[in-house]
Amino acid sequence: MNKRLPSFHLLLAFETSGRHLSFKQAAEELSLTPPAITYRIKELEKYLGVALFKRSGKQIEFTSAGQSYYLIVHKVISDLKNGTNRVLNDYSVRRLRINVLPFMASELIIPQLENFRQEHPDLHLQIDTDSEVVDFHLGNVDVAIRFGDGNWPDLIAHKLMNVEISPVCSPRFAAQNKISKAADIRGKTLINFDNNQGGWELWCKQLGLQLGTPPQQIHFNNYVYALRAAEQSSGLALGIFPLINLWLDAGRLIRPIDLSLSMPKSYYLVYQEEDRGRTDILAFKDWLISILPKSSI
């Protein structure tokens, strides 16, 4: 019996394909083409003498042998990744890779980042700002801030704050348009943040308010720009509280209507189960909680 192990590049293609149950997604993750992934899977099947996947058009699923082998290969590759990360963290330059939502980065973390840096001068930070959900399996992030229900498989999630949304605008806009109650927003320009799930439609629906068709709407894919437009009296925006407390404290925006909608989702700090003991992640978590605005968890 041949005791040599299959080539690692074949095992990696198999593990990635099995994790996604997709040759296409595996190819994207490994920066290969789908035919290249297919070829590697066939080579591994030829080497083992068993079929690992059932193929039906573009869909794949495990065979019994494939499911059994995947559990083994997945654990080996996960252990190898974790071991590599531990060596890098313990014996090389300490680097903490953080994925954070753009607004949190610009308005909350960066203004107070020097304090964290002074407390941890040996820690190198890499901060990526992105509204998309990052894949921890790719190995390019250690900790992330996510908005959701806190249920992400294989990840530890610490709730940072509950969230409410309420209309905000400049004092001048509120005075000029005589806005003091919910019905007053009808016929006014609405500013939208495209990642704000539900947005104005959800807010009005929860309050039983018939919004109708606003005469004009402005859309932004960056929340800071949406707030800046409201600050310049371009219209009404939905404020995410308590994240924008500082904007109100500074008088840049006001809440013309004393009505808020509690969001079913919250902000969480998440990281992988195997990293639960990492002192750099725990230090960042404690620091982040210490700088959160009032009314947070």
C-alpha positions in Angstrom: 0.0 0.0 0.0 1.3 3.4 -0.9 1.9 5.3 2.3 2.7 8.7 0.8 0.3 11.5 1.6 -1.5 13.3 -1.2 0.0 16.6 -2.3 -1.0 19.5 -0.1 -2.4 21.6 -3.0 -4.9 18.7 -3.7 -6.0 18.6 -0.1 -6.4 22.3 0.1 -8.6 22.4 -3.0 -10.7 19.6 -1.5 -11.1 21.2 1.9 -12.0 24.6 0.3 -14.5 23.0 -2.1 -16.0 21.0 0.7 -16.3 24.0 3.0 -18.2 25.9 0.3 -19.7 22.9 -1.5 -18.8 24.9 -4.6 -15.9 24.6 -7.0 -16.5 28.2 -8.1 -16.3 29.6 -4.6 -13.2 27.5 -3.9 -11.6 28.8 -7.0 -12.3 32.4 -5.9 -10.9 31.8 -2.4 -7.7 30.2 -3.7 -7.3 32.6 -6.7 -7.6 29.7 -9.2 -10.0 28.9 -12.0 -12.9 26.5 -11.5 -11.4 24.1 -14.1 -8.2 24.1 -12.0 -10.1 23.2 -8.9 -12.0 20.4 -10.8 -8.7 19.0 -12.0 -7.2 18.9 -8.5 -10.3 17.2 -7.1 -10.1 14.6 -9.9 -6.5 14.0 -9.2 -7.2 13.5 -5.5 -10.0 11.1 -6.3 -7.8 9.2 -8.6 -5.1 9.0 -6.0 -7.5 7.7 -3.3 -9.5 5.5 -5.7 -12.8 6.9 -4.4 -15.3 9.6 -5.5 -15.4 12.5 -3.1 -18.2 14.5 -4.6 -21.5 13.8 -6.4 -21.9 16.2 -9.3 -25.2 17.4 -10.6 -24.7 20.2 -13.1 -23.0 23.0 -11.2 -24.1 21.6 -7.8 -21.9 19.3 -5.7 -22.4 17.3 -2.6 -20.3 14.9 -0.6 -20.2 11.2 -1.1 -20.0 9.1 2.1 -16.3 8.8 1.6 -16.0 12.5 0.8 -17.8 13.5 4.0 -15.7 11.2 6.1 -12.4 12.4 4.5 -13.5 16.1 4.7 -13.8 16.0 8.5 -10.2 14.7 8.7 -8.7 17.1 6.2 -10.6 20.1 7.5 -9.3 19.5 11.0 -5.7 19.1 9.8 -5.8 22.3 7.8 -7.5 24.2 10.6 -4.9 23.0 13.1 -2.1 23.9 10.7 -3.5 27.4 10.2 -4.0 27.9 13.9 -0.5 26.6 14.7 1.0 28.9 12.1 -0.9 31.9 13.5 0.3 31.0 17.0 4.0 30.9 15.9 3.6 34.2 14.1 2.0 35.8 17.1 4.4 34.4 19.6 7.7 34.6 17.7 7.4 37.4 15.1 6.1 40.9 15.1 2.8 41.0 16.9 0.1 42.1 14.4 -3.6 42.5 15.0 -5.7 42.6 11.9 -9.0 44.4 12.5 -12.0 44.6 10.2 -14.3 47.5 11.2 -17.3 49.3 9.7 -16.2 52.6 8.1 -18.3 54.9 10.3 -17.0 53.2 13.5 -13.5 53.6 12.3 -13.7 57.3 11.4 -15.9 58.5 14.2 -15.1 56.2 17.2 -11.8 54.3 16.8 -9.4 56.6 15.0 -10.0 59.7 17.2 -9.0 57.6 20.3 -6.6 55.2 18.7 -3.5 56.8 20.0 -4.5 55.9 23.6 -4.6 52.2 22.6 -1.3 52.5 20.8 0.4 54.0 23.8 -0.9 51.2 26.0 0.3 48.5 23.5 3.4 49.9 21.7 4.6 46.5 20.6 1.4 45.7 18.8 1.2 46.5 15.1 -2.3 47.3 13.9 -3.8 46.6 10.5 -7.3 48.2 10.2 -9.4 47.5 7.2 -12.7 49.4 6.8 -15.4 47.5 4.9 -19.2 47.1 5.2 -19.0 43.6 3.7 -18.9 40.5 6.0 -15.4 39.2 6.0 -14.6 35.4 5.9 -12.3 34.4 8.8 -11.4 31.2 7.0 -9.4 33.3 4.5 -6.9 34.0 7.4 -6.6 37.8 6.7 -8.5 39.1 9.8 -8.2 38.4 13.5 -11.2 40.4 14.9 -14.1 42.2 13.3 -17.1 44.4 14.2 -20.3 43.1 12.7 -24.0 44.1 12.8 -26.4 41.2 13.2 -28.1 38.8 15.7 -24.8 37.5 17.2 -25.2 34.1 15.7 -22.2 33.3 13.6 -21.0 29.7 13.6 -17.5 29.0 14.9 -17.2 32.6 16.1 -17.2 34.2 19.6 -19.5 37.3 19.6 -19.4 40.0 22.3 -22.3 42.4 22.1 -21.1 46.0 22.0 -24.3 48.0 21.9 -28.0 47.9 21.2 -29.1 50.1 18.4 -32.0 52.6 17.9 -32.8 54.6 14.8 -34.4 58.0 14.8 -34.7 60.9 12.2 -32.0 63.6 12.4 -31.4 66.8 10.6 -29.8 70.2 11.0 -31.4 72.7 13.4 -31.9 75.0 10.4 -33.7 72.3 8.3 -36.0 71.5 11.2 -36.9 75.1 11.7 -37.4 75.9 8.0 -39.6 72.9 7.5 -41.5 73.0 10.8 -40.6 69.4 11.7 -41.8 68.4 15.2 -43.8 65.2 14.7 -43.6 62.1 12.6 -46.2 63.2 10.0 -44.1 66.3 9.3 -41.5 64.2 7.3 -44.0 63.7 4.5 -43.0 65.6 1.4 -39.4 66.2 2.7 -36.2 65.2 1.1 -35.0 61.9 2.7 -31.3 60.9 2.9 -30.6 57.2 2.6 -27.7 55.1 3.7 -27.9 52.1 1.4 -26.6 49.6 4.0 -29.2 50.7 6.6 -31.4 47.6 6.4 -35.0 48.7 6.0 -34.3 52.4 6.4 -37.1 54.9 6.1 -39.6 52.3 5.0 -39.0 50.2 8.1 -39.1 53.1 10.4 -42.4 54.4 9.0 -44.0 50.9 8.9 -43.2 50.3 12.6 -44.8 53.6 13.6 -47.8 53.0 11.4 -47.0 56.1 9.3 -47.9 56.3 5.6 -44.8 57.9 4.1 -46.0 58.2 0.5 -43.5 59.1 -2.2 -40.9 61.7 -1.1 -40.4 64.4 -3.7 -36.6 63.6 -3.7 -34.3 61.1 -2.1 -30.5 61.1 -1.8 -28.6 57.8 -1.5 -25.1 57.3 -0.1 -23.1 54.1 0.4 -21.1 55.8 3.2 -22.8 56.7 6.4 -20.6 59.7 7.2 -21.6 61.3 3.9 -25.2 60.7 4.7 -24.8 62.5 8.0 -22.8 65.3 6.5 -25.6 65.9 3.9 -28.1 66.1 6.8 -25.8 68.5 8.6 -25.7 70.7 5.5 -29.6 70.9 5.6 -30.0 68.7 2.5 -32.7 66.6 4.1 -33.6 64.2 6.9 -31.4 61.2 7.6 -31.9 58.2 10.0 -29.5 58.5 12.9 -28.0 55.3 14.4 -27.9 55.7 18.1 -25.8 55.7 20.3 -23.2 55.8 17.5 -24.0 59.4 16.5 -24.4 60.9 20.0 -21.3 63.0 19.5 -22.9 64.7 16.5 -25.8 65.7 18.6 -23.7 66.7 21.6 -21.7 69.1 19.2 -25.0 70.6 17.8 -24.2 69.4 14.3 -27.5 67.5 14.2 -30.7 67.3 16.2 -33.5 64.8 16.7 -36.6 66.9 15.6 -38.9 64.0 16.4 -38.8 62.2 19.8 -39.5 58.8 18.3 -37.1 55.9 18.1 -37.2 52.4 16.7 -35.2 49.7 18.4 -33.4 47.5 15.9 -33.6 43.7 16.3 -29.9 43.5 15.5 -26.9 44.8 17.4 -23.2 45.5 17.0 -20.8 42.7 18.0 -17.1 42.2 18.2 -16.3 38.7 16.8 -13.3 36.5 16.5 -12.6 32.8 16.1 -13.2 30.2 18.9 -9.5 29.1 18.8 -8.5 32.7 19.5 -10.4 33.1 22.7 -7.2 33.3 24.7 -5.3 35.8 22.6 -4.3 38.7 24.8 -4.1 41.2 22.0 -7.7 40.5 20.9 -8.9 40.7 24.5 -7.0 43.9 25.1 -8.7 45.5 22.0 -12.1 44.3 23.1 -11.7 45.8 26.6 -10.4 49.1 25.1 -13.2 49.2 22.5 -15.9 48.7 25.2 -14.3 51.5 27.3 -14.7 54.1 24.5 -18.2 53.2 23.4 -20.7 56.1 23.6 -23.3 56.2 26.4 -26.3 53.9 26.3 -24.2 51.1 24.9 -24.1 47.6 26.5 
